[in-house]
Amino acid sequence: MEENEPKKNNKKLVIGGLAAIVLIVFAINSYISGRAYETTDNAQLDSDLLPVKAGVTGYIADIRFKDNQEVKAGDTLIAFNTTELNAEVSQIRAELENAKLNVGVSGNIADASIQSANAAVFESASNEQGIQSAKATYDKSVQDFNRAKQLLDIKAITQNGYEQAQTQMDVAKASYLKAKAMQLSSSSVSSGLKTRAVAERKQVSVARNVILRKQAELTAALERLRHACIIAPFDGIVTKRNVQTGQFVTAGQSLCALINHKNLWVTANFKETQMGKIKTGQKVQIIVDAYEEKVLNGTIDSYGGATGSRFALLPPDNATGNFIKIAQRFPVKIKLDPQTEGNQLYPGLSVLVKVKVN
C-alpha cells in the first residue's frame, strides 16, 4: 500500500504538469494569435441604397414592380401621366417657332427703316444743294435790284422795270427760305429715321433673346417629361413602395427605395486604439452572423475620415467640465473579394471581422 501511494502521487503530478504545459501553450498561442489580428464585432454589411423620389408633379399612371422585387438596370419602375407635360412641350415649341418668325419680321422692319433713313439722308443732301442754288439765285436778284435802283435814280430805267427787279428779288428770297426750311425738315426726318432704325435693330436682339429663353424652357420641359418615367439606374431590389396607381404626387415626394444588393462592402467600426495597426491593403476575414459557417474574405479599402461621433446628429462637446474619456470608434471600409455562389447577403447584416495585421 505504501508503495502504491508514491506511484499515484507521481501520476497526478505528471497529469498536472501536462495540463499546465497545455494551458501555457494555449495562452502563448492565444497571445501570439491576438497580436496577429485586430478584431471587432461592431461591423455590418453596406451597399448603395437609393431613395427614389418624384421628379415631376402629377398623377401616377402605372407602377411596374412589386415590393421586394429584383429589377435590372434600365427597367421602368413608375410611369406618370404625361398629358399635361406633352401639352406643355408642344406649347413651348410653338412659342419658339413664333419667336424665330419674329426675328425675321423684326429684321425686315429694321432693314426697311435703315433704307428709309438712307433715303432721307440723300434727300437732305439734295435739299442742301437746292439751298445753294436758291441762295445763288437770291444773291443775283439782289444785285439786279440794286442795279435797277441805281438806274432808277438817274432815270435810266422805268418804274415798271424797277418793280419787276424788286419782285424777282422777293421771289428769290422766298425760294431761298423755303429751300432752307425743306432742308431742316429733311434733316430732322433723317435723324428720326436713324433713331428708329437703331431701335428696331435692337428689337431684333430682343427677339433673339426670346428664342434663347424659349429654347431653355423647352429643354426644361423635355427634362421634366424625361423624369415622368422612373428608370432603375442599377440592378437591385426595389422596396418600401408607398404610392398607388392614380395617386397625385408632388416633385420630391418619396416613392420607393432601390437597394444594390449585388455590390456589398463592410463598414467596421474599430476602436481608436486599434487603428495604429490597421493599414489599407491588409487582408480581412469576415464571419456573417446570419450564416456562422460562411467566412468571407476582403481587404481594407479606406478610412472613414473621422470618428463616428463626428457624424452624429449632436456631436459631443468635449470642452464641457464633466468630460469622461471614452474610446472612440473609427469607421473603416472593407472591400469584399469576389465570392462564389452561396447564401444571399443583404446590407445591414452584422458581421465579425478579423484583420491580419502581422
PyMOL commands that set and color helices and strands:
alter all, ss='L'
color gray80, all
select helices_A, chain A and resi 4-36+83-153+159-226+272-274+308-311
alter helices_A, ss='H'
color red, helices_A
select strands_A, chain A and resi 37-53+58-63+69-71+76-80+229-231+236-239+248-249+254-271+283-288+291-303+329-336+350-356
alter strands_A, ss='S'
color yellow, strands_A
deselect
rebuild
show_as cartoon
